[in-house]
Amino acid sequence: MNTVKVLLVDDHQLVRSGIRRILDDAPDVEVIGEAGSGEEALRQARSEQPDVVLMDVSMPGIGGLEATRKLLRTSPELKIIALTIYMEEPYPSRLLEAGASGYLTKGCDVEEILRAIRAVARGERYIGADIARQMAQEGFTRQGANCFDRLSQREVQVMLMITQGYKTQEISDTLCLSPKTVSTYRYRLYEKLGVETDVELTHLAIRHGMIDQLQ
């Protein structure tokens, strides 16, 4: 029986510990590392060479979406399962478009996590039952139902970092963009979303469930 090597990525130690205890009981799954941020996940994946990454979506820094894109750019054979509290669009679509092999909510049961790991390790895609129902109800290709649907992946990344309070230079350094390009993205976001300040942008993101009430 081949053992699936798993890397856990979540900024909450308690969440990682709980998932690790679950996976440690499975004879065909081995947790080979843990990471508390997207940046750390990139380093761990390079050194530990996992088969599957369980990736939290909302984390400080580059976050799960950008970490997924960067990991798959260098290791296209890697299987990534998004494990998150978010089941509403645009999160599932954006992660799957970025190349994630699976999408689960943190409310799923133990057996579903194991089914997802085994499925993606076989080269299959796995969407949690609750996510599949939600996507079916909303329509995978909704048009205009959410103002954030009009944003590119890069615009979403910049928006999330702005709402987390990152300064222009910090966003520039993290996403490898020039400060001028970051400023261009900021004002493009303002124009697309009809806001004038970072505070208005943050409140809009909260109302649409893009971020927690405040981080």
C-alpha positions as CSV (number, residue, x, y, z in Angstrom):
1,M,0.0,0.0,0.0
2,N,1.5,3.4,-1.1
3,T,1.6,6.0,1.6
4,V,0.3,9.5,0.7
5,K,2.6,12.2,2.1
6,V,0.6,15.2,3.2
7,L,1.7,18.8,4.1
8,L,-0.8,20.7,6.4
9,V,-1.0,24.5,5.8
10,D,-3.1,26.6,8.2
11,D,-2.3,29.7,10.3
12,H,-3.9,28.2,13.4
13,Q,-1.9,25.7,15.3
14,L,-5.0,24.2,16.9
15,V,-6.5,23.5,13.5
16,R,-3.3,21.9,12.3
17,S,-3.0,19.7,15.4
18,G,-6.6,18.6,15.1
19,I,-6.3,17.6,11.5
20,R,-3.0,15.9,12.2
21,R,-4.5,13.7,14.9
22,I,-7.2,12.6,12.4
23,L,-4.7,11.8,9.6
24,D,-2.3,10.0,12.0
25,D,-4.9,7.3,12.5
26,A,-5.0,6.5,8.7
27,P,-2.5,3.8,7.8
28,D,-2.0,5.1,4.2
29,V,-1.5,8.8,5.0
30,E,1.6,10.4,6.6
31,V,1.8,14.0,7.7
32,I,5.3,15.0,6.8
33,G,5.1,18.7,7.7
34,E,3.1,21.7,8.8
35,A,3.2,25.3,7.7
36,G,1.5,28.4,9.2
37,S,1.6,30.6,6.1
38,G,1.7,30.5,2.3
39,E,5.3,31.5,2.3
40,E,6.2,28.8,4.7
41,A,4.2,26.3,2.6
42,L,6.4,27.1,-0.4
43,R,9.6,26.4,1.7
44,Q,8.2,23.2,3.2
45,A,7.0,21.8,-0.1
46,R,10.4,22.3,-1.6
47,S,12.2,20.5,1.2
48,E,9.6,17.8,2.1
49,Q,8.2,16.9,-1.4
50,P,4.6,16.1,-0.3
51,D,2.1,14.3,-2.6
52,V,-0.8,16.3,-1.3
53,V,-1.1,19.8,0.4
54,L,-4.1,20.6,2.6
55,M,-4.2,24.4,2.1
56,D,-6.1,26.9,4.2
57,V,-7.5,29.7,1.9
58,S,-7.5,32.7,4.3
59,M,-4.0,33.3,5.8
60,P,-1.8,36.3,6.4
61,G,0.7,37.1,3.7
62,I,0.2,35.7,0.2
63,G,-2.7,33.5,1.3
64,G,-3.9,30.1,0.0
65,L,-4.8,31.2,-3.5
66,E,-1.4,32.7,-4.4
67,A,0.4,29.9,-2.6
68,T,-1.5,27.4,-4.7
69,R,-0.6,29.1,-7.9
70,K,3.1,29.4,-6.9
71,L,3.3,25.8,-5.8
72,L,1.8,24.5,-9.0
73,R,4.0,26.7,-11.1
74,T,7.1,24.9,-9.8
75,S,5.5,21.5,-9.1
76,P,2.6,20.9,-11.5
77,E,2.2,17.3,-10.3
78,L,1.5,18.4,-6.7
79,K,-2.1,17.9,-5.5
80,I,-3.6,20.7,-3.5
81,I,-6.9,20.5,-1.5
82,A,-8.3,23.8,-0.3
83,L,-9.7,23.4,3.2
84,T,-11.6,26.5,4.3
85,I,-14.6,27.9,6.1
86,Y,-15.7,29.5,2.8
87,M,-18.2,27.7,0.6
88,E,-19.6,30.6,-1.3
89,E,-18.4,31.8,-4.7
90,P,-16.0,33.1,-5.8
91,Y,-13.7,31.1,-3.6
92,P,-14.3,27.6,-5.0
93,S,-14.1,28.7,-8.6
94,R,-10.9,30.7,-8.1
95,L,-9.1,27.9,-6.3
96,L,-10.1,25.4,-8.9
97,E,-9.1,27.7,-11.7
98,A,-5.7,28.2,-10.0
99,G,-5.2,24.4,-10.2
100,A,-6.4,23.0,-6.9
101,S,-7.5,19.4,-7.1
102,G,-10.0,19.5,-4.3
103,Y,-12.1,21.9,-2.2
104,L,-13.5,21.1,1.3
105,T,-15.0,23.1,4.1
106,K,-13.7,22.7,7.6
107,G,-17.1,21.5,8.6
108,C,-16.6,18.2,6.6
109,D,-16.2,14.9,8.5
110,V,-13.1,12.9,9.0
111,E,-14.0,10.3,6.4
112,E,-14.5,13.0,3.7
113,I,-11.0,14.5,4.3
114,L,-9.5,11.0,3.9
115,R,-11.6,10.4,0.8
116,A,-10.5,13.7,-0.7
117,I,-6.8,12.9,0.0
118,R,-7.0,9.5,-1.5
119,A,-9.0,10.7,-4.5
120,V,-6.6,13.5,-5.5
121,A,-3.6,11.3,-4.9
122,R,-5.1,9.0,-7.6
123,G,-5.3,11.9,-10.0
124,E,-9.0,12.6,-9.5
125,R,-10.7,15.9,-8.5
126,Y,-12.7,16.1,-5.3
127,I,-15.3,18.7,-4.4
128,G,-17.0,18.4,-1.0
129,A,-20.7,17.6,-1.1
130,D,-21.7,20.9,0.5
131,I,-19.6,22.8,-1.9
132,A,-21.0,20.9,-4.9
133,R,-24.6,21.7,-3.8
134,Q,-23.7,25.4,-3.3
135,M,-22.1,25.6,-6.7
136,A,-25.0,23.9,-8.3
137,Q,-27.4,26.3,-6.7
138,E,-25.5,29.5,-7.5
139,G,-24.3,28.4,-10.9
140,F,-20.6,27.8,-11.5
141,T,-20.4,30.6,-14.1
142,R,-22.6,33.2,-12.5
143,Q,-22.5,36.6,-14.2
144,G,-22.7,39.7,-12.1
145,A,-24.1,38.2,-8.9
146,N,-21.1,39.4,-6.9
147,C,-19.1,42.5,-7.7
148,F,-15.9,40.7,-6.8
149,D,-16.5,38.2,-9.6
150,R,-15.3,40.8,-12.1
151,L,-11.8,40.9,-10.5
152,S,-8.8,39.0,-11.8
153,Q,-6.9,36.6,-9.6
154,R,-4.2,39.2,-9.1
155,E,-6.7,41.9,-8.2
156,V,-8.2,39.6,-5.6
157,Q,-4.8,39.0,-4.1
158,V,-4.0,42.7,-3.9
159,M,-7.5,43.4,-2.5
160,L,-7.1,40.8,0.3
161,M,-3.7,42.2,1.3
162,I,-5.0,45.7,1.4
163,T,-7.9,44.7,3.6
164,Q,-5.4,42.9,5.9
165,G,-3.7,46.3,6.4
166,Y,-0.5,45.6,4.3
167,K,1.3,48.7,3.1
168,T,2.1,49.2,-0.6
169,Q,5.8,48.2,-0.1
170,E,4.8,45.0,1.8
171,I,2.4,44.0,-1.0
172,S,5.1,44.9,-3.6
173,D,7.6,42.7,-1.8
174,T,5.2,39.8,-1.2
175,L,3.8,39.6,-4.7
176,C,6.9,40.6,-6.6
177,L,5.3,43.7,-8.1
178,S,6.7,47.3,-8.3
179,P,5.1,49.8,-5.8
180,K,3.7,51.7,-8.8
181,T,2.0,48.5,-10.1
182,V,0.5,47.9,-6.7
183,S,-0.9,51.5,-6.7
184,T,-2.3,50.9,-10.1
185,Y,-4.1,47.8,-8.9
186,R,-5.4,49.7,-5.9
187,Y,-7.1,52.4,-8.0
188,R,-8.3,49.8,-10.5
189,L,-10.0,48.1,-7.5
190,Y,-11.6,51.3,-6.4
191,E,-12.9,51.9,-9.9
192,K,-14.3,48.4,-10.4
193,L,-15.9,48.2,-7.0
194,G,-17.1,51.8,-6.7
195,V,-15.2,52.7,-3.6
196,E,-12.8,55.6,-2.8
197,T,-10.7,54.4,0.2
198,D,-9.2,51.3,1.7
199,V,-11.7,51.5,4.6
200,E,-14.7,51.4,2.1
201,L,-13.0,48.5,0.3
202,T,-12.6,46.6,3.5
203,H,-16.3,47.1,4.5
204,L,-17.4,46.0,1.0
205,A,-15.3,42.8,1.3
206,I,-16.8,42.1,4.7
207,R,-20.4,42.5,3.4
208,H,-19.7,40.1,0.5
209,G,-18.0,37.5,2.8
210,M,-14.6,37.9,1.2
211,I,-12.9,38.5,4.6
212,D,-13.9,37.9,8.2
213,Q,-15.5,40.6,10.3
214,L,-12.1,41.9,11.1
215,Q,-8.9,40.1,11.2
